Amino acid sequence: MSTATTASRGRLVGWLALAVVLLTALAIGVTDDGGPRTPGERARDIASSVACPQCDGQSAADSDASAARGVRSYIEERLAAGASDDQIRDELAGSYGEQILLTPERSGIEGLVWVLPVVALVLAFVGLAVAFRRWKGRSVVRASAADRALVDEALAGTHPPEGS
């Protein structure tokens, strides 16, 4: 097997390893840890994903406004009643409107918020790979006959050295 074939296989293995690592990291990042959470942790997570109805740009978990306290107590009551996190968010969105949700849905048009950054990252890596391949494939500049003649003259000593 030639060294060029070995080198191209090595590069292919490197790119495949990079793709596997990237896909694994993405899969780990989008999956829930699934670990048991206390009701307090669940309430905090839900309140962090819901805007304070009275404040501008602040979550219900971070606000001290009376409306935020009301949302937090509603979340705690619904958790005690056995409601799921998504049910509570849906109920709050039904009461206050979709703008109360700080995290967009993961499906439909809102899902583009989650997908587009990943697509942009992949396209950036592809663009870099293409650019590096083009830069590597450029031909080597060769010296012309006039260049060689200048070097021969300089080596022969026909021109005095610079700085003398």
QUIWOFEN-V775915 format. One record per residue. N is the residue number from 1. PSI is psi in degrees with one decimal (999 if undefined). NEAR is the number of other C-alpha atoms within 8 Angstrom. D_LAST is the distance of its C-alpha to the last C-alpha in Angstrom with 2 decimals. Layout:
# QUIWOFEN-V775915
N;PSI;NEAR;D_LAST / N;PSI;NEAR;D_LAST
This chain:
# QUIWOFEN-V775915
1;136.7;4;55.51 / 2;161.7;5;51.95 / 3;-29.0;6;49.20 / 4;-40.5;6;48.92 / 5;-41.1;8;52.63 / 6;-42.6;9;52.36 / 7;-41.7;8;49.46 / 8;-35.2;8;51.37 / 9;-38.8;8;54.47 / 10;-41.5;8;52.55 / 11;-41.8;8;51.30 / 12;-42.4;8;54.84 / 13;-39.8;8;56.24 / 14;-44.6;8;53.71 / 15;-39.7;8;54.70 / 16;-40.3;8;58.36 / 17;-40.8;8;57.99 / 18;-42.1;8;56.32 / 19;-41.0;8;59.20 / 20;-43.7;8;61.80 / 21;-43.8;8;60.29 / 22;-46.3;8;60.10 / 23;-37.8;8;63.67 / 24;-43.5;8;64.98 / 25;-40.9;8;63.40 / 26;-41.8;8;64.91 / 27;-41.6;8;68.30 / 28;-38.3;7;68.31 / 29;-30.5;7;67.27 / 30;-6.9;6;70.08 / 31;148.2;6;72.88 / 32;145.4;5;75.00 / 33;-20.5;4;74.97 / 34;-0.2;4;78.75 / 35;154.9;4;79.30 / 36;136.9;4;82.35 / 37;147.6;7;81.85 / 38;159.5;6;84.15 / 39;-34.0;9;85.89 / 40;-41.1;8;83.79 / 41;-41.8;8;80.54 / 42;-44.9;10;81.91 / 43;-41.3;12;82.98 / 44;-43.3;9;79.54 / 45;-44.4;8;77.82 / 46;-45.7;11;80.15 / 47;-29.8;14;79.84 / 48;-24.9;11;76.02 / 49;4.2;11;76.24 / 50;136.0;14;78.59 / 51;150.2;15;77.72 / 52;126.5;17;79.66 / 53;-20.2;10;82.02 / 54;-26.3;7;81.70 / 55;164.2;9;77.99 / 56;109.6;6;75.02 / 57;17.9;6;72.67 / 58;142.8;9;73.95 / 59;160.0;14;75.71 / 60;-26.2;16;79.28 / 61;-31.1;11;78.12 / 62;-11.9;7;75.78 / 63;148.6;11;78.00 / 64;6.2;6;80.65 / 65;154.7;9;82.47 / 66;-35.2;6;86.14 / 67;-39.0;9;85.59 / 68;-39.6;15;83.05 / 69;-38.1;11;85.52 / 70;-41.2;8;88.14 / 71;-44.0;11;85.93 / 72;-41.6;12;85.17 / 73;-35.2;8;88.88 / 74;-43.5;8;89.72 / 75;-45.5;12;87.19 / 76;-41.1;11;88.72 / 77;-44.4;8;92.25 / 78;-35.2;10;91.37 / 79;-41.2;12;89.66 / 80;-28.8;8;92.78 / 81;-5.0;6;94.84 / 82;13.3;6;92.83 / 83;149.5;9;90.74 / 84;165.3;7;87.46 / 85;-45.5;9;84.13 / 86;-37.6;6;83.98 / 87;-42.6;8;87.56 / 88;-44.0;11;86.79 / 89;-42.4;11;83.70 / 90;-41.3;8;85.76 / 91;-42.3;8;88.55 / 92;-39.8;10;86.17 / 93;-35.6;12;84.58 / 94;-34.9;8;88.12 / 95;-42.2;6;89.02 / 96;-10.7;9;85.84 / 97;161.6;8;84.17 / 98;-24.0;7;81.20 / 99;-11.8;8;78.75 / 100;-21.8;12;79.80 / 101;124.0;11;78.04 / 102;-22.4;9;74.45 / 103;128.3;6;73.60 / 104;159.8;8;74.05 / 105;157.8;7;76.25 / 106;9.3;8;74.72 / 107;166.3;7;76.44 / 108;-155.9;7;76.70 / 109;-36.5;5;74.30 / 110;-24.5;10;73.58 / 111;-19.9;11;72.34 / 112;-28.1;10;69.27 / 113;-32.7;8;67.98 / 114;-31.6;9;67.81 / 115;-40.6;8;66.65 / 116;-40.8;8;63.94 / 117;-36.3;8;61.41 / 118;-43.4;8;61.75 / 119;-43.3;8;61.35 / 120;-40.4;8;58.24 / 121;-44.4;8;56.73 / 122;-43.8;8;57.51 / 123;-35.7;8;56.07 / 124;-43.1;8;52.86 / 125;-41.2;8;52.52 / 126;-43.9;8;53.27 / 127;-41.9;8;50.70 / 128;-41.9;8;48.02 / 129;-43.5;8;49.03 / 130;-42.9;8;48.82 / 131;-45.1;8;45.41 / 132;-38.8;8;44.01 / 133;-41.2;8;45.57 / 134;-43.1;8;44.01 / 135;-37.5;7;40.53 / 136;-33.4;6;40.90 / 137;-3.8;6;42.23 / 138;146.8;6;39.37 / 139;154.6;4;37.76 / 140;138.1;4;34.40 / 141;130.6;4;31.65 / 142;148.2;4;30.72 / 143;138.7;6;27.58 / 144;172.8;6;28.31 / 145;-36.9;6;27.75 / 146;-38.3;6;25.00 / 147;-43.0;8;23.21 / 148;-37.4;9;23.62 / 149;-40.3;8;22.34 / 150;-41.0;8;19.04 / 151;-43.4;8;18.74 / 152;-40.9;8;19.80 / 153;-42.9;10;17.22 / 154;-39.9;9;14.40 / 155;-31.4;7;16.12 / 156;-14.5;6;16.69 / 157;18.2;8;13.07 / 158;-22.0;7;13.81 / 159;136.7;6;10.91 / 160;146.3;6;7.30 / 161;148.8;6;6.22 / 162;146.6;4;5.65 / 163;5.6;3;3.85 / 164;999;4;0.00
